[in-house]
Amino acid sequence: MTKALIVVTSHAALGNTGTATGFWLTELTHPYYALVDSGIPTDIVSIAGGEAPVDPKSWEEEDPGNARFLATPELVEQLKNSHPLSAITPSDYQAIIFAGGHGTMWDFPDDEHVQRAAVSIFEQNGVVAAICHGPAALVNMCYHNGDHLITNKKVTGFTNEEEDAVGLTGIVPFLLEDKLKAANAHFVAAEAWAKNVVVDGKLVTGQNPQSAAGVGEAVAELLLE
């Protein structure tokens, strides 16, 4: 059976600002429904397990996908008592998707289980995908021989322009666009807040929340080929 996995952050603090962060809700719900509505079972895990932190600002959106998700008790339970990424067996999945939200900038880049799961799935000809700040998972992702997974690949993610627009350039630990370029990826940016989904083989990335459903749809298409 073809299965997909969505990974969310466990990091809930926006630097030293005293402001809460986490994952952006539509960046979970939109790809989730793009996959399950295509007949692809999809599991949700967090980095550390336990209650996965939703960015409080993302509750403010009136969104049909969010409403559908939150009206499903077993899905809400998956967020309140999430399994940790460390507990999954990568060979059970044909795709892994890293949902965004500012929390990812702190716990995705250097997590050993992020590296293990994604590289394993990619080497099994599976799909690796990431949305908005989710490509923070990719910035240090290397094969066992040390070669970077995204070298010479087309990617996108939350742009420097978008980070500046939300006033967090000086708060995040690094600028995602800069780090992806530093890994010798070909960064493909659209105008701020425009939908932008970049597909390079089995690597799928989306620039911002507006791209979340498109990433899910692209992953589903690759899995159903």
N, C-alpha and C positions, 0 to 999 in steps of 0.2 A: 504494500500500500504506500502511495506517495503521501508524505507528511511534511508539514512546515513547522518551523519554530520561530516565535517572535520573542526577542529579548528586550527587557526594559531595564532602566537604571535603578539602582538602589540608593543613589546619592540624593539627599534631600536639602542640602544647604547651598545657597548661591554664594560661594566664596565666604568672605567674612562680613557680608552685608547684613546678616541677621534675617535675610529674606529666604523664604522656602522656595525650593525648586523640585525637580523630579523629571518624570517623562511627560510628554505632551499627549493628551488623551486621544486626539484624533489620529495621531501617528501610530497608535495601537489599533484603534477601532476600524479605521479605514482600510488598512491592509488586511486586518483580520477578516473582515467581511468580504473583501475582494477574493480572498482565498477560499473561505468556507462556502461562500455562495457559488464558487466554481467546483465544489465537491472535494476540496482538499482539506483534510483534517489539520487543524493548527493548534499547537500548544503554546502556552505563554509561560515564560520563566523570567526571573529577575537575577541580577548579579549575585546578591547575597541571600535571596530567599526571604520569606516572611512578607510583611506588608510592603507592597511596592508604592513609592511615593508619586502621586500625581501632582504635576505643577498646578498650584492653586489657580493660576490665571486661566488654565485650560478648562476649568469647570465652567467658566463664564460663557463659553461658546454654546449657542443653541444649535445642536448638530444632530441629525437623525441617526447617524451611526453611533454616536455617544449614547443617545437615548435608548436605542435598541440594546446596546451592550449593558447599560446600567439597569435595564429592566429584566436582565437575565441573571438570576441569583447565582447560578453555578459559575458564571464568568466573573461576577463581582467577588465571589469567594476565591477565585484564582488569583486575584490581585491582593486580597487581604492575607492570604496564606500561600504565597507563591512558592513554587519549587525553585531552588537555586540552580543556576546554569551548571554548576559543578556536578550536579546529580544526573545530568542527561547523558545519553549515549549517542554521540554524533551520527553513528551509522543508522540510527532509527529515522533520520531526517534527510530529505533531499533539498531542503532550503532553510536558510537561517536569515532572519530579518532583524536588524537592529533599529528599534524605534528611537526617535529623537527626544528632545527636551534637554535643557541646559545641564541637568544632572549628569548626563553621559560624558560630559567633558572631563569629569573628575574620575569616574570609575571604569569607563570603557577602554581607554588607550593602553593600559598596562596590565589588564587582568589576564592571568594565564589561561583561564577557562574560555574567555572570548577568543583568544588566539587558537587554543586547542580545538574548540568546536568548529570555528569557521574554516580554519585551514583544512581540517579533516573532511568537512563537507565539500569544500571546493575541490580537494584532491580526488574525491569520489565523483567528480563531474556534477556536483550539486551547485545550487545557486546561493550566492552571498549577496545580501541586499542591505541597504541602510538609508535612513530618511533624516534629512535636516541636520541635526547635530549627531545623529546616529553614526555617520562616517567617522566619528572619533574612534570607533572600534578599529578602523582601517589604518590609522596613521602610523602605528608601529607593528602592523601585522606582517609577519615574515614566515616563509617556508622554513623547513628544518635546516636547509643549507644557508640560511641567512638572507636569501633574496627576498625583497619586499613584494608582497602579493599584488600591490597596485602599481608597481613600476610600469610605465609606458601604457597604462590603461586609462581610459576615459572615465572620469568620475565627476560628481558634483556634490554639493553640500551647502550648508548655510554660509552665505558669502560674507566677506568683510563688510560690504555695504549694508547687508541686513543686520549684522551684529552691531554696527555703528548706529543703525536706525533704532534699535531697541535699547541703546545706551549701555551695552554691557561689554564693550571692547576692553575696558580697563579692569573688568571683573573676572572674565573667563581666564583659565590658566594659559590658554594659547588661542590663536585665531585659526579656526578649522581650515579655511581656504589656504592659509599659508602653510600649515602642516601637511596638507595633502599634496601641495605643490613641492614641498621639500622632500617628499617621498618619491618624487619624479613621476607623479601621476599627471595626466593631462586634464586640468581642471576646466570644466565646461559650465560657464555661468550664464544664466538668463537675467533679465532685469529683476530687480528686487520684488519678491512676493509673486512672481509669475510661476505657474506650474512648469517644472523642468525635471524630466525623468531621463536619465542617461543609462543606456544599456550597452555594455561591452562584453560580449559573450555571455558568461554566466554571472557577471557582476552587474548589479543594478543599484543605482543611487538616485535619490531625489533631493532637490535643493532645499525644500522648505515644507511647512505643513500643507501647503496647497498641492504638493506633489505626492502626498501619502497614499491616496487611493491609486494613483497611477503606478506607483512602485508595486503595490499589491497586485494590480492587474498585470504588470509586466512579469512578475514572478510567476503568477498563475499560468500565464501564456507559455513561459519557458518550461514549466513542470508538465504541462499538458501536451507539449509538442509530440 
